[in-house]
């Protein structure tokens, strides 16, 4: 095992570009380095001092080693440079215009681009497996590397946005490296008017969105918290040289500021019901989400590669955000508690019905808007995660909350879910793509629901025949359905949506490509 690098920094040369820190108050570790000059206490942000030259990088990458052909790599890079890169808010993730430029800059970025693109192209499973293995090897090595570049950060973010099984780890690693490179300071400096910090500030906003995508999806605290710069992030849009890509990115920053405040307000405990004060706050946050939609929908222009997706995406994020918010009204509640006439129960029903409508509207947008349909294979996995969340929410309402006095159209729900399954099944992508595995799991789930419907119908018919001559007291429709429920022999775990996504063998999902923790969290966040 190699020893620690307990070597001292060389004496500074007069022409050294990096100025000496003359501030009186600095981070404690900076003082420790100032006293000891030990190299292992310091992170290097100057990529020019990296011991790997561009020539060495080219000679050692997996294209030079013959694992992936040059022509195939060029084609994959061309595909990434088009719609895939544009789905990341106008191409902010990639500043290079050629494969050679990427290869010279960062082997990690090369592996990320080829991995992600192969995931989206039918028939590229072999290339995906090779590139993915290479990518993970570079990520592992980067954990203890003292030299990093902005392209390394971009590579980790690209991987996080599309590689479901490592998304949480990659986003956190990207943020840690970014803070070593002082990107969190660059965002504030860019807003203050320092042009040389604009690109780094843009990348910090990009990482904020990446971090919060997975914070919301996993139900975990974000790494990047809202500071004064994030609160005033729209000041960035007043800087010279800002493009529509920046507007798209900052629409996402604005959305996740709201969603993160919701998370911080109500907390992650899915068993804790909202009190009367919490229900009042739902009104406030609903208004904020409505204002977000009105503000950003008209500001995002169509894109040559992805057409009207930017504006249509605002509509979709609006419905998904309101679904996550309004479904909180059911948190920790039992279906039977919603039918009484108290003002609080009426308020809960209002939000619960809104949540159902939000889920229906979101899936309807996915199914009916051509640019959204095409985007399902291409956009970051957050969109597929929210589509799955909406689908499971509706199925769960249909199964568990039929007696809760909600406005639920069971036939509409089943129709929407089946159409979503077909859309995901027919997606043109590699067999490794998440859409295929979600489609398979939802198909198995729908088939089970249909079988339960048939079983319920047979049971109800049998009960009716047995008691046809016995007068019975009048019952409500909810009581009739509850009787039917009690007579169905539900399979073990069938009613437990909190663990549904964890049993991949039972539901036909492949744990190698689904983010297990994410779907466990999504399911547990859905009430009931």
Beta strands, then each sheet from edge to edge (+ up, - down):
end
